[in-house]
Amino acid sequence: MNRKVFIISENSPVPTDPRVWKEATSLHSAGYQVTVLCPKRKGLRGYEVIEGIHIYRHPMPREGNRKLGYLYEYGCALFWEFLYAWWIFLRRGFDVIQGCNPPDDIFLIALPFKLLGVRYIFDHHDVNPELYVSKYGKEGALYKVLVWLERMTYRFSDVVMATNSSYRELAISRGGVAPEDVFIVRNGPDLKTFRAVAPDPALKHGKPYLVGYVGHMAAQEGIDILLDAAGHIKSLGRRDVHFTCIGRGPALAELRHACAERLRSEQKAGSVRSDIDVVTMANGIVAIMLSLLMAVVQVGDEAAALYGDAVAAVFEAAVTSPPESRLRPGPGGARSKRR
């Protein structure tokens, strides 16, 4: 077998996207020649070969978080995907195109190649019409466009890969795809690298319980709900839970803003120092925590945990008013630290 597969992943780069990367490596292990096209992010090369898989990364604007931003982002991606697809077809060739949504416009890239005998496989990650409603709370013109794109994607797909049984039923009922052409391919960890380890109490920062979120940070993930839950737990008088978020995405800025608003409300309540800039402090808290958690991934929890107490001490000192004994009146009545 020497068939060639061309995978287009617009939502995230490879090998960062675990589902797409495991699909690519599985195909390669089965004897297929695999080429992946994905967006280029900071620090990644435009082209490289990893584990025998050819990876091309096209330019992309900053990830959108508003309607016009999404339109611009997807338009740019479609332009580069069209150019790269023809260049890769002429240079390396492919027999199958696998389009990984979102968005649902990748079938447009496949259409001219279908005339040349290339098959198109739709790898269904997200239900975009419902995703739109969950983010904006209404149906409008763009919603109708998304419904049409989904319908056309199903129509021009030779095979559909669904992540679960509900997505499979959606492809059959709403998409009109024949049941024998819809396959469930679930997500799962790589058991060679994902294994159970002993818990590290240092990651709880002295608290009995740890609540964590790991994944893409976008509006539909409900990170704001996690912050509200943390605030509610604190309002009950509990101080035994530590919250941690790991990830990136357009909602990261919203997370920083929400953190700043939380600090601002704590200032008004008198539980946080009144002389700090809550925006700067919130950005620092989010950045340091994400950096610390990335250190856990890169160097291991034992090495990274050495800094946990120090980071917690910095946060405590930054937001808690120091004892009066450490302060004295300065010139003009202002307070200054005793040297």
Secondary structure, DSSP 8 states (H G I E B T S, - for coil): ---EEEEEE-SS-TTTSHHHHHHHHHHHHTT-EEEEEEE--TT--SEEEETTEEEEEE---S---SHHHHHHHHHHHHHHHHHHHHHHHHHT--SEEEEE-SSTTTHHHHHHHHTTT-EEEEEE---HHHHHHHHHSS--HHHHHHHHHHHHHHHH-SEEEESSHHHHHHHHHTT---GGGEEE------TTT-------GGGGTT-SEEEEEES---GGGTHHHHHHHHHHHHHTT---EEEEEE--STHHHHHHHHHHHHHHHHHHHTSS-TTS-HHHHHHHHHHHHHHHHHHHHHH-HHHHGGGHHHHHHHHHHHHS---GGGEEE-GGG-EEE--
